[in-house]
């Protein structure tokens, strides 16, 4: 069974209440439930974590080697600032997909740069809660490619 780790970064625990005009009304719990259902159907073992702490996220990524086949990450605000998370993804060698609920390229200038994107296989940005289900599909596709 393939194993995928989902990491939600800072403030994503507030989804549903947090700037719903930008991030939607869906809670993180609802997103996680939907992801778990999709993963079950696809026979994928999904582990989901949320952290508000950069160092903790670095530690979690550092611990992924030989434990997961792919990583789905919404680094949230750390997208735009964290060399440490970028380096951790590059070092762990696991295929990663970056996710954003909002379209970061249609927002403030400081959000239009992702330090994380260059070390990921790809990025999904702007589809609200659906960005996560799309990322799961993308991860499956990456894992299937690996078999070939
Ligand atoms: C976000 C976009 C980031 O700029 C922001 O800091 C977030 C959420 C998104 O999912 O749209 O916290 O990653």
Backbone and ligand atoms as CSV (ligand in chain L), in Angstrom:
chain,resi,resn,atom,element,x,y,z
A,1,UNK,N,N,0.837,-1.211,0.000
A,1,UNK,CA,C,0.000,0.000,0.000
A,1,UNK,C,C,0.873,1.264,0.000
A,2,UNK,N,N,0.570,2.190,-0.906
A,2,UNK,CA,C,1.334,3.443,-0.958
A,2,UNK,C,C,0.988,4.321,0.239
A,3,UNK,N,N,1.993,5.060,0.689
A,3,UNK,CA,C,1.782,5.916,1.865
A,3,UNK,C,C,2.049,7.374,1.497
A,4,UNK,N,N,1.092,8.215,1.811
A,4,UNK,CA,C,1.230,9.641,1.509
A,4,UNK,C,C,1.062,10.444,2.796
A,5,UNK,N,N,1.946,11.417,2.954
A,5,UNK,CA,C,1.866,12.321,4.103
A,5,UNK,C,C,1.331,13.677,3.643
A,6,UNK,N,N,0.353,14.196,4.377
A,6,UNK,CA,C,-0.181,15.535,4.098
A,6,UNK,C,C,0.221,16.446,5.254
A,7,UNK,N,N,0.873,17.559,4.924
A,7,UNK,CA,C,1.240,18.533,5.967
A,7,UNK,C,C,0.494,19.839,5.716
A,8,UNK,N,N,-0.241,20.268,6.721
A,8,UNK,CA,C,-0.897,21.575,6.682
A,8,UNK,C,C,-0.073,22.515,7.565
A,9,UNK,N,N,0.319,23.646,6.996
A,9,UNK,CA,C,1.139,24.604,7.739
A,9,UNK,C,C,0.340,25.548,8.632
A,10,UNK,N,N,0.976,26.650,9.025
A,10,UNK,CA,C,0.419,27.532,10.052
A,10,UNK,C,C,-0.914,28.180,9.684
A,11,UNK,N,N,-1.753,28.240,10.680
A,11,UNK,CA,C,-3.073,28.889,10.622
A,11,UNK,C,C,-4.120,28.110,9.823
A,12,UNK,N,N,-3.721,26.999,9.253
A,12,UNK,CA,C,-4.706,26.231,8.487
A,12,UNK,C,C,-5.674,25.492,9.415
A,13,UNK,N,N,-5.309,25.403,10.688
A,13,UNK,CA,C,-6.254,24.855,11.673
A,13,UNK,C,C,-7.456,25.785,11.843
A,14,UNK,N,N,-7.326,27.017,11.375
A,14,UNK,CA,C,-8.411,28.000,11.531
A,14,UNK,C,C,-9.352,28.035,10.332
A,15,UNK,N,N,-9.114,27.163,9.372
A,15,UNK,CA,C,-9.957,27.184,8.161
A,15,UNK,C,C,-11.427,27.058,8.530
A,16,UNK,N,N,-12.246,27.782,7.781
A,16,UNK,CA,C,-13.681,27.810,8.084
A,16,UNK,C,C,-14.043,29.121,8.763
A,17,UNK,N,N,-13.144,29.545,9.681
A,17,UNK,CA,C,-13.370,30.811,10.410
A,17,UNK,C,C,-12.444,31.897,9.874
A,18,UNK,N,N,-11.328,31.471,9.287
A,18,UNK,CA,C,-10.263,32.397,8.900
A,18,UNK,C,C,-10.503,32.970,7.505
A,19,UNK,N,N,-10.685,34.274,7.410
A,19,UNK,CA,C,-10.858,34.957,6.119
A,19,UNK,C,C,-11.615,34.082,5.106
A,20,UNK,N,N,-12.884,33.750,5.409
A,20,UNK,CA,C,-13.617,32.816,4.535
A,20,UNK,C,C,-13.772,33.319,3.100
A,21,UNK,N,N,-13.703,34.638,2.914
A,21,UNK,CA,C,-13.784,35.190,1.555
A,21,UNK,C,C,-12.600,34.757,0.705
A,22,UNK,N,N,-11.492,34.465,1.362
A,22,UNK,CA,C,-10.279,34.045,0.633
A,22,UNK,C,C,-10.127,32.518,0.678
A,23,UNK,N,N,-10.322,31.945,1.874
A,23,UNK,CA,C,-10.005,30.525,2.045
A,23,UNK,C,C,-11.225,29.602,2.053
A,24,UNK,N,N,-12.429,30.202,1.988
A,24,UNK,CA,C,-13.646,29.386,1.964
A,24,UNK,C,C,-14.138,29.049,3.363
A,25,UNK,N,N,-15.278,28.364,3.409
A,25,UNK,CA,C,-15.914,28.056,4.694
A,25,UNK,C,C,-15.669,26.622,5.143
A,26,UNK,N,N,-14.976,25.862,4.310
A,26,UNK,CA,C,-14.720,24.460,4.654
A,26,UNK,C,C,-13.669,24.385,5.759
A,27,UNK,N,N,-13.946,23.594,6.774
A,27,UNK,CA,C,-12.991,23.459,7.882
A,27,UNK,C,C,-11.883,22.470,7.510
A,28,UNK,N,N,-10.809,22.517,8.293
A,28,UNK,CA,C,-9.702,21.583,8.046
A,28,UNK,C,C,-10.163,20.142,8.287
A,29,UNK,N,N,-11.019,19.971,9.293
A,29,UNK,CA,C,-11.557,18.628,9.569
A,29,UNK,C,C,-12.295,18.072,8.355
A,30,UNK,N,N,-13.106,18.938,7.724
A,30,UNK,CA,C,-13.882,18.500,6.557
A,30,UNK,C,C,-12.947,18.145,5.401
A,31,UNK,N,N,-11.910,18.961,5.210
A,31,UNK,CA,C,-10.930,18.666,4.146
A,31,UNK,C,C,-10.255,17.323,4.422
A,32,UNK,N,N,-9.874,17.125,5.671
A,32,UNK,CA,C,-9.174,15.876,6.032
A,32,UNK,C,C,-10.069,14.657,5.841
A,33,UNK,N,N,-11.349,14.808,6.214
A,33,UNK,CA,C,-12.286,13.684,6.047
A,33,UNK,C,C,-12.421,13.331,4.573
A,34,UNK,N,N,-12.545,14.364,3.737
A,34,UNK,CA,C,-12.687,14.127,2.303
A,34,UNK,C,C,-11.438,13.423,1.750
A,35,UNK,N,N,-10.271,13.899,2.189
A,35,UNK,CA,C,-9.019,13.286,1.728
A,35,UNK,C,C,-8.927,11.827,2.165
A,36,UNK,N,N,-9.321,11.570,3.408
A,36,UNK,CA,C,-9.275,10.191,3.934
A,36,UNK,C,C,-10.189,9.271,3.122
A,37,UNK,N,N,-11.386,9.786,2.783
A,37,UNK,CA,C,-12.326,8.987,1.973
A,37,UNK,C,C,-11.739,8.668,0.605
A,38,UNK,N,N,-11.176,9.695,-0.026
A,38,UNK,CA,C,-10.591,9.497,-1.361
A,38,UNK,C,C,-9.433,8.507,-1.285
A,39,UNK,N,N,-8.621,8.639,-0.244
A,39,UNK,CA,C,-7.460,7.766,-0.092
A,39,UNK,C,C,-7.903,6.317,0.135
A,40,UNK,N,N,-8.948,6.153,0.919
A,40,UNK,CA,C,-9.443,4.800,1.197
A,40,UNK,C,C,-9.860,4.117,-0.105
A,41,UNK,N,N,-10.607,4.880,-0.932
A,41,UNK,CA,C,-11.053,4.323,-2.220
A,41,UNK,C,C,-9.868,3.949,-3.104
A,42,UNK,N,N,-8.808,4.748,-3.027
A,42,UNK,CA,C,-7.626,4.516,-3.869
A,42,UNK,C,C,-6.627,3.563,-3.209
A,43,UNK,N,N,-7.001,3.042,-2.041
A,43,UNK,CA,C,-6.134,2.127,-1.288
A,43,UNK,C,C,-4.767,2.758,-0.973
A,44,UNK,N,N,-4.846,4.001,-0.529
A,44,UNK,CA,C,-3.637,4.722,-0.121
A,44,UNK,C,C,-3.722,4.964,1.380
A,45,UNK,N,N,-2.618,4.751,2.065
A,45,UNK,CA,C,-2.580,5.052,3.506
A,45,UNK,C,C,-2.169,6.512,3.667
A,46,UNK,N,N,-3.060,7.286,4.267
A,46,UNK,CA,C,-2.827,8.731,4.369
A,46,UNK,C,C,-2.558,9.105,5.822
A,47,UNK,N,N,-1.496,9.858,6.030
A,47,UNK,CA,C,-1.232,10.438,7.353
A,47,UNK,C,C,-1.347,11.947,7.197
A,48,UNK,N,N,-2.066,12.591,8.115
A,48,UNK,CA,C,-2.290,14.033,7.987
A,48,UNK,C,C,-1.836,14.730,9.272
A,49,UNK,N,N,-1.009,15.775,9.112
A,49,UNK,CA,C,-0.575,16.552,10.277
A,49,UNK,C,C,-0.744,18.043,10.004
A,50,UNK,N,N,-0.919,18.792,11.075
A,50,UNK,CA,C,-0.957,20.262,10.965
A,50,UNK,C,C,-0.011,20.822,12.010
A,51,UNK,N,N,0.781,21.826,11.605
A,51,UNK,CA,C,1.667,22.459,12.579
A,51,UNK,C,C,1.787,23.945,12.279
A,52,UNK,N,N,1.867,24.708,13.359
A,52,UNK,CA,C,2.086,26.153,13.224
A,52,UNK,C,C,3.569,26.501,13.341
A,53,UNK,N,N,4.429,25.468,13.466
A,53,UNK,CA,C,5.826,25.722,13.817
A,53,UNK,C,C,6.791,25.256,12.726
A,54,UNK,N,N,7.585,26.170,12.247
A,54,UNK,CA,C,8.498,25.879,11.134
A,54,UNK,C,C,9.440,24.719,11.457
A,55,UNK,N,N,10.055,24.768,12.642
A,55,UNK,CA,C,11.018,23.722,13.015
A,55,UNK,C,C,10.354,22.356,13.107
A,56,UNK,N,N,9.119,22.345,13.598
A,56,UNK,CA,C,8.395,21.073,13.709
A,56,UNK,C,C,8.123,20.507,12.304
A,57,UNK,N,N,7.770,21.389,11.383
A,57,UNK,CA,C,7.518,20.940,10.006
A,57,UNK,C,C,8.816,20.388,9.398
A,58,UNK,N,N,9.927,21.065,9.662
A,58,UNK,CA,C,11.232,20.588,9.178
A,58,UNK,C,C,11.517,19.191,9.751
A,59,UNK,N,N,11.248,19.011,11.043
A,59,UNK,CA,C,11.477,17.698,11.681
A,59,UNK,C,C,10.586,16.621,11.055
A,60,UNK,N,N,9.327,16.965,10.823
A,60,UNK,CA,C,8.387,15.989,10.252
A,60,UNK,C,C,8.867,15.576,8.857
A,61,UNK,N,N,9.285,16.551,8.059
A,61,UNK,CA,C,9.751,16.234,6.698
A,61,UNK,C,C,11.030,15.389,6.767
A,62,UNK,N,N,11.898,15.731,7.707
A,62,UNK,CA,C,13.161,14.993,7.869
A,62,UNK,C,C,12.945,13.536,8.239
A,63,UNK,N,N,11.777,13.261,8.808
A,63,UNK,CA,C,11.472,11.916,9.282
A,63,UNK,C,C,10.696,11.089,8.237
A,64,UNK,N,N,10.518,11.641,7.034
A,64,UNK,CA,C,9.665,10.956,6.053
A,64,UNK,C,C,10.395,9.852,5.278
A,65,UNK,N,N,11.715,9.961,5.216
A,65,UNK,CA,C,12.486,9.040,4.361
A,65,UNK,C,C,12.188,7.576,4.694
A,66,UNK,N,N,11.924,6.811,3.650
A,66,UNK,CA,C,11.584,5.383,3.777
A,66,UNK,C,C,10.261,5.129,4.495
A,67,UNK,N,N,9.520,6.189,4.811
A,67,UNK,CA,C,8.226,5.990,5.489
A,67,UNK,C,C,7.062,6.328,4.567
A,68,UNK,N,N,7.295,7.247,3.618
A,68,UNK,CA,C,6.208,7.689,2.730
A,68,UNK,C,C,6.683,7.659,1.282
A,69,UNK,N,N,5.706,7.522,0.390
A,69,UNK,CA,C,6.009,7.519,-1.043
A,69,UNK,C,C,5.832,8.901,-1.662
A,70,UNK,N,N,5.045,9.753,-1.012
A,70,UNK,CA,C,4.844,11.106,-1.539
A,70,UNK,C,C,4.416,12.031,-0.406
A,71,UNK,N,N,4.634,13.313,-0.647
A,71,UNK,CA,C,4.301,14.341,0.343
A,71,UNK,C,C,3.424,15.404,-0.320
A,72,UNK,N,N,2.308,15.725,0.333
A,72,UNK,CA,C,1.457,16.838,-0.104
A,72,UNK,C,C,1.572,17.895,0.974
A,73,UNK,N,N,1.981,19.097,0.585
A,73,UNK,CA,C,2.206,20.122,1.617
A,73,UNK,C,C,1.606,21.464,1.246
A,74,UNK,N,N,0.838,22.020,2.192
A,74,UNK,CA,C,0.460,23.428,2.096
A,74,UNK,C,C,1.295,24.142,3.154
A,75,UNK,N,N,2.412,24.753,2.741
A,75,UNK,CA,C,3.294,25.385,3.723
A,75,UNK,C,C,2.729,26.694,4.268
A,76,UNK,N,N,1.562,27.112,3.733
A,76,UNK,CA,C,0.888,28.348,4.164
A,76,UNK,C,C,1.876,29.517,4.117
A,77,UNK,N,N,1.945,30.321,5.175
A,77,UNK,CA,C,2.796,31.522,5.124
A,77,UNK,C,C,4.276,31.175,4.917
A,78,UNK,N,N,4.684,29.972,5.361
A,78,UNK,CA,C,6.095,29.580,5.191
A,78,UNK,C,C,6.479,29.377,3.726
A,79,UNK,N,N,5.469,29.263,2.871
A,79,UNK,CA,C,5.716,29.172,1.423
A,79,UNK,C,C,6.642,30.296,0.966
A,80,UNK,N,N,6.392,31.472,1.547
A,80,UNK,CA,C,7.032,32.676,1.041
A,80,UNK,C,C,8.309,33.047,1.795
A,81,UNK,N,N,8.615,32.284,2.848
A,81,UNK,CA,C,9.740,32.683,3.715
A,81,UNK,C,C,10.720,31.568,4.055
A,82,UNK,N,N,10.306,30.305,3.934
A,82,UNK,CA,C,11.093,29.259,4.604
A,82,UNK,C,C,12.107,28.526,3.719
A,83,UNK,N,N,13.345,28.950,3.824
A,83,UNK,CA,C,14.436,28.216,3.181
A,83,UNK,C,C,14.592,26.857,3.883
A,84,UNK,N,N,14.307,26.838,5.185
A,84,UNK,CA,C,14.470,25.597,5.962
A,84,UNK,C,C,13.519,24.504,5.476
A,85,UNK,N,N,12.261,24.858,5.206
A,85,UNK,CA,C,11.305,23.846,4.713
A,85,UNK,C,C,11.695,23.433,3.289
A,86,UNK,N,N,12.088,24.390,2.498
A,86,UNK,CA,C,12.548,24.056,1.133
A,86,UNK,C,C,13.710,23.060,1.189
A,87,UNK,N,N,14.701,23.352,2.021
A,87,UNK,CA,C,15.875,22.474,2.116
A,87,UNK,C,C,15.493,21.089,2.631
A,88,UNK,N,N,14.537,21.047,3.570
A,88,UNK,CA,C,14.102,19.747,4.124
A,88,UNK,C,C,13.452,18.906,3.032
A,89,UNK,N,N,12.635,19.530,2.192
A,89,UNK,CA,C,11.985,18.781,1.101
A,89,UNK,C,C,13.036,18.290,0.113
A,90,UNK,N,N,13.973,19.175,-0.226
A,90,UNK,CA,C,15.035,18.776,-1.168
A,90,UNK,C,C,15.852,17.616,-0.589
A,91,UNK,N,N,16.115,17.665,0.700
A,91,UNK,CA,C,16.965,16.648,1.337
A,91,UNK,C,C,16.261,15.307,1.487
A,92,UNK,N,N,14.937,15.334,1.690
A,92,UNK,CA,C,14.257,14.066,2.000
A,92,UNK,C,C,14.093,13.186,0.757
A,93,UNK,N,N,14.155,13.799,-0.412
A,93,UNK,CA,C,14.131,13.016,-1.648
A,93,UNK,C,C,12.776,12.408,-1.989
A,94,UNK,N,N,11.736,12.800,-1.268
A,94,UNK,CA,C,10.395,12.271,-1.560
A,94,UNK,C,C,9.666,13.233,-2.490
A,95,UNK,N,N,8.918,12.668,-3.434
A,95,UNK,CA,C,8.191,13.507,-4.380
A,95,UNK,C,C,7.151,14.334,-3.633
A,96,UNK,N,N,7.201,15.645,-3.841
A,96,UNK,CA,C,6.310,16.534,-3.095
A,96,UNK,C,C,5.426,17.352,-4.035
A,97,UNK,N,N,4.223,17.632,-3.541
A,97,UNK,CA,C,3.276,18.472,-4.277
A,97,UNK,C,C,2.880,19.618,-3.356
A,98,UNK,N,N,2.996,20.832,-3.861
A,98,UNK,CA,C,2.641,22.018,-3.071
A,98,UNK,C,C,1.186,22.389,-3.346
A,99,UNK,N,N,0.478,22.716,-2.291
A,99,UNK,CA,C,-0.952,23.030,-2.407
A,99,UNK,C,C,-1.266,24.385,-1.791
A,100,UNK,N,N,-2.153,25.122,-2.449
A,100,UNK,CA,C,-2.723,26.334,-1.838
A,100,UNK,C,C,-4.207,26.402,-2.139
A,101,UNK,N,N,-4.961,26.829,-1.150
A,101,UNK,CA,C,-6.399,27.029,-1.374
A,101,UNK,C,C,-6.618,28.228,-2.299
A,102,UNK,N,N,-5.924,29.325,-1.991
A,102,UNK,CA,C,-6.082,30.534,-2.799
A,102,UNK,C,C,-5.080,30.507,-3.956
A,103,UNK,N,N,-5.348,31.343,-4.950
A,103,UNK,CA,C,-4.387,31.488,-6.052
A,103,UNK,C,C,-3.344,32.508,-5.609
A,104,UNK,N,N,-2.198,32.018,-5.171
A,104,UNK,CA,C,-1.201,32.925,-4.582
A,104,UNK,C,C,-0.682,33.948,-5.609
A,105,UNK,N,N,-0.828,33.638,-6.890
A,105,UNK,CA,C,-0.321,34.550,-7.932
A,105,UNK,C,C,-1.289,35.698,-8.220
A,106,UNK,N,N,-2.494,35.614,-7.648
A,106,UNK,CA,C,-3.482,36.678,-7.852
A,106,UNK,C,C,-3.615,37.513,-6.578
A,107,UNK,N,N,-2.663,37.355,-5.651
A,107,UNK,CA,C,-2.767,38.039,-4.358
A,107,UNK,C,C,-1.617,39.052,-4.179
A,108,UNK,N,N,-1.367,39.439,-2.935
A,108,UNK,CA,C,-0.316,40.432,-2.671
A,108,UNK,C,C,1.018,39.967,-3.279
A,109,UNK,N,N,1.857,40.943,-3.600
A,109,UNK,CA,C,3.131,40.615,-4.254
A,109,UNK,C,C,3.970,39.636,-3.417
A,110,UNK,N,N,3.958,39.813,-2.084
A,110,UNK,CA,C,4.815,38.952,-1.254
A,110,UNK,C,C,4.382,37.492,-1.276
A,111,UNK,N,N,3.117,37.250,-1.686
A,111,UNK,CA,C,2.643,35.858,-1.761
A,111,UNK,C,C,2.923,35.229,-3.131
A,112,UNK,N,N,3.368,36.041,-4.057
A,112,UNK,CA,C,3.518,35.540,-5.424
A,112,UNK,C,C,4.827,34.796,-5.651
A,113,UNK,N,N,5.663,34.738,-4.607
A,113,UNK,CA,C,6.885,33.951,-4.695
A,113,UNK,C,C,6.781,32.756,-3.760
A,114,UNK,N,N,7.023,31.582,-4.311
A,114,UNK,CA,C,7.098,30.386,-3.471
A,114,UNK,C,C,8.539,29.895,-3.448
A,115,UNK,N,N,9.096,29.818,-2.239
A,115,UNK,CA,C,10.450,29.252,-2.097
A,115,UNK,C,C,10.399,27.734,-2.180
A,116,UNK,N,N,9.175,27.195,-2.048
A,116,UNK,CA,C,8.992,25.743,-1.970
A,116,UNK,C,C,8.813,25.117,-3.362
A,117,UNK,N,N,8.148,25.838,-4.257
A,117,UNK,CA,C,7.782,25.274,-5.563
A,117,UNK,C,C,8.951,24.628,-6.328
A,118,UNK,N,N,10.147,25.247,-6.337
A,118,UNK,CA,C,11.232,24.649,-7.128
A,118,UNK,C,C,11.685,23.264,-6.662
A,119,UNK,N,N,11.369,22.894,-5.415
A,119,UNK,CA,C,11.783,21.556,-4.951
A,119,UNK,C,C,10.606,20.570,-4.956
A,120,UNK,N,N,9.482,21.012,-5.527
A,120,UNK,CA,C,8.308,20.131,-5.641
A,120,UNK,C,C,8.157,19.681,-7.087
A,121,UNK,N,N,7.398,18.598,-7.277
A,121,UNK,CA,C,7.109,18.149,-8.646
A,121,UNK,C,C,6.139,19.110,-9.310
A,122,UNK,N,N,5.272,19.721,-8.526
A,122,UNK,CA,C,4.299,20.651,-9.079
A,122,UNK,C,C,3.529,21.332,-7.980
A,123,UNK,N,N,2.681,22.282,-8.404
A,123,UNK,CA,C,1.929,23.087,-7.443
A,123,UNK,C,C,0.484,23.214,-7.898
A,124,UNK,N,N,-0.446,23.125,-6.938
A,124,UNK,CA,C,-1.866,23.337,-7.232
A,124,UNK,C,C,-2.330,24.494,-6.360
A,125,UNK,N,N,-2.837,25.537,-6.992
A,125,UNK,CA,C,-3.106,26.774,-6.266
A,125,UNK,C,C,-4.381,27.412,-6.799
A,126,UNK,N,N,-5.333,27.664,-5.915
A,126,UNK,CA,C,-6.478,28.477,-6.328
A,126,UNK,C,C,-7.813,27.782,-6.420
A,127,UNK,N,N,-7.908,26.532,-6.020
A,127,UNK,CA,C,-9.167,25.800,-6.175
A,127,UNK,C,C,-9.870,25.541,-4.845
A,128,UNK,N,N,-9.533,26.343,-3.846
A,128,UNK,CA,C,-10.153,26.180,-2.534
A,128,UNK,C,C,-9.849,24.801,-1.972
A,129,UNK,N,N,-10.813,24.252,-1.228
A,129,UNK,CA,C,-10.603,22.942,-0.600
A,129,UNK,C,C,-10.305,21.867,-1.656
A,130,UNK,N,N,-10.838,22.061,-2.867
A,130,UNK,CA,C,-10.605,21.072,-3.936
A,130,UNK,C,C,-9.126,20.962,-4.327
A,131,UNK,N,N,-8.332,21.999,-4.008
A,131,UNK,CA,C,-6.894,21.913,-4.326
A,131,UNK,C,C,-6.287,20.653,-3.708
A,132,UNK,N,N,-6.801,20.273,-2.518
A,132,UNK,CA,C,-6.235,19.103,-1.835
A,132,UNK,C,C,-6.591,17.797,-2.551
A,133,UNK,N,N,-7.864,17.673,-2.987
A,133,UNK,CA,C,-8.223,16.425,-3.682
A,133,UNK,C,C,-7.475,16.336,-5.012
A,134,UNK,N,N,-7.274,17.503,-5.651
A,134,UNK,CA,C,-6.493,17.511,-6.895
A,134,UNK,C,C,-5.048,17.074,-6.623
A,135,UNK,N,N,-4.534,17.511,-5.480
A,135,UNK,CA,C,-3.154,17.143,-5.127
A,135,UNK,C,C,-3.045,15.632,-4.887
A,136,UNK,N,N,-4.091,15.055,-4.317
A,136,UNK,CA,C,-4.063,13.608,-4.089
A,136,UNK,C,C,-4.061,12.865,-5.430
A,137,UNK,N,N,-4.863,13.356,-6.363
A,137,UNK,CA,C,-4.863,12.763,-7.715
A,137,UNK,C,C,-3.480,12.913,-8.349
A,138,UNK,N,N,-2.880,14.092,-8.172
A,138,UNK,CA,C,-1.545,14.333,-8.743
A,138,UNK,C,C,-0.522,13.388,-8.108
A,139,UNK,N,N,-0.647,13.172,-6.813
A,139,UNK,CA,C,0.297,12.277,-6.115
A,139,UNK,C,C,0.156,10.854,-6.646
A,140,UNK,N,N,-1.094,10.417,-6.852
A,140,UNK,CA,C,-1.320,9.073,-7.389
A,140,UNK,C,C,-0.672,8.941,-8.758
A,141,UNK,N,N,-0.847,9.978,-9.566
A,141,UNK,CA,C,-0.284,9.956,-10.905
A,141,UNK,C,C,1.250,9.871,-10.833
A,142,UNK,N,N,1.849,10.611,-9.922
A,142,UNK,CA,C,3.310,10.555,-9.755
A,142,UNK,C,C,3.761,9.158,-9.334
A,143,UNK,N,N,2.997,8.556,-8.428
A,143,UNK,CA,C,3.390,7.231,-7.932
A,143,UNK,C,C,3.232,6.175,-9.019
A,144,UNK,N,N,2.220,6.343,-9.869
A,144,UNK,CA,C,2.046,5.404,-10.986
A,144,UNK,C,C,3.185,5.537,-11.992
A,145,UNK,N,N,3.590,6.796,-12.229
A,145,UNK,CA,C,4.714,7.034,-13.155
A,145,UNK,C,C,5.952,6.286,-12.679
A,146,UNK,N,N,6.138,6.279,-11.368
A,146,UNK,CA,C,7.332,5.670,-10.776
A,146,UNK,C,C,7.434,4.178,-11.116
A,147,UNK,N,N,6.231,3.559,-11.242
A,147,UNK,CA,C,6.205,2.110,-11.522
A,147,UNK,C,C,6.760,1.781,-12.901
A,148,UNK,N,N,6.551,2.746,-13.854
A,148,UNK,CA,C,6.875,2.454,-15.258
A,148,UNK,C,C,8.370,2.226,-15.466
L,1,LIG,C1,C,-2.136,29.677,1.600
L,1,LIG,C2,C,-1.601,30.953,0.954
L,1,LIG,C3,C,-0.558,31.614,1.839
L,1,LIG,O1,O,-0.094,32.816,1.244
L,1,LIG,C4,C,-1.130,31.949,3.194
L,1,LIG,O2,O,-0.134,32.488,4.038
L,1,LIG,C5,C,-1.833,30.810,3.826
L,1,LIG,C6,C,-2.636,29.907,3.008
L,1,LIG,C7,C,-3.286,29.048,0.787
L,1,LIG,O3,O,-3.566,27.874,1.010
L,1,LIG,O4,O,-3.922,29.725,-0.015
L,1,LIG,O5,O,-1.816,30.667,5.049
L,1,LIG,O6,O,-1.076,28.715,1.627
